């Protein structure tokens, strides 16, 4: 499957800060995200709502770079941030341990 180059930046008179195209994330037999795409303009405020199992956490992990999409791509402020073929996921950070 060919991947289109994705770039956040100026579209018309509004600056696009985040651009997602054809994002798909599969965990084994489970499709967590299927053909997700959106543009978020700089300065806009958005909420991410959905039922349990709708893919909210998966999308946030993709936006933060913790996981890669199975297919598709994501650009943040002009940089192709995540692509199924181009970027490795960030290393996992261990959780802090607290003593009682």
N, C-alpha and C positions, 0 to 999 in steps of 0.2 A: 504494500500500500504506500503510495507516495505521500510525503508530508509537505504541506505548503509552508513556506517561510512565514512566520508570525512575527509581527512587530507592533508593539504599542507605540503610540505617538499621536500626532495630530490627524484627526479625521474631521473634515469640514472646519467648523469654528470651535470645536470642543476637543480638548486634549484627552486622549485615551491613556489611562494609567495601567490598566490590566486588560489583556486580550486573551481569551481562551477559545480554542477552535477544536472541535471534534474530539473532546476529551473522553476517553474510555478507560476504565480501570476494572480489571477482572482479577478476582481472588479465587483460584481454582474454578469451580463451576458457578460461582456467584459473580454476577455483573453488578458492581457497586455503582458505577457511573457509566452512562451510555449516551454518547453523542452530545456532551455538554459543551455549550459555547455561549460566550457573553463578552461584552465590553463594559468596563467601568471607567467613567470619566474622572479625571483628577478633581478632588474636592467633593465628590459625591459621597453620600452615606448610604450604605446598603445593609440589609439584614439577610441572614441565611436561615430560612425556615423550612421545615419538612417533618414528615412523620418519622418514627423510629425506622432505621434501615434505609432511609432515603438517599444516603450518601453524603450527608453534611460533613461528618468528620473526615471522610475520605477526601472531599474537596479541599478542606482546610489543610490537610496534610500535604496535598499537592501544591497548594499556594505557598506553603512554608518551605517546601523543598525536602520534606521528610521522605516522600515516596515519589516515584515516577509514574506517569500515565502508561497504560498498556499501549495506547495509540493516541495520537493528537498532540497538541502542544499548548504552551502557555507562555506569554510574554508579559513582563512587568517593566514599565517605563522604558521601552525600547530595546530591552535585552531579551533574547530568546532564552528564557529562564529554564523551562522544563520541556524536554522533548523525549519521546520514548526512545530515540536513538542517540541523543547527544550528551545527556548529562547523567551522572551517577547520583543516586540519592545521598543525602547528607548522612553522616554516621549517627547512630542512635546514641543518645545521651542517657547515662544511667540515672535513675531516680535517686534523690538524696535520701540517706538513711538517717532517721532521727532516733535518738536514744530517749528512753523513758526515764 
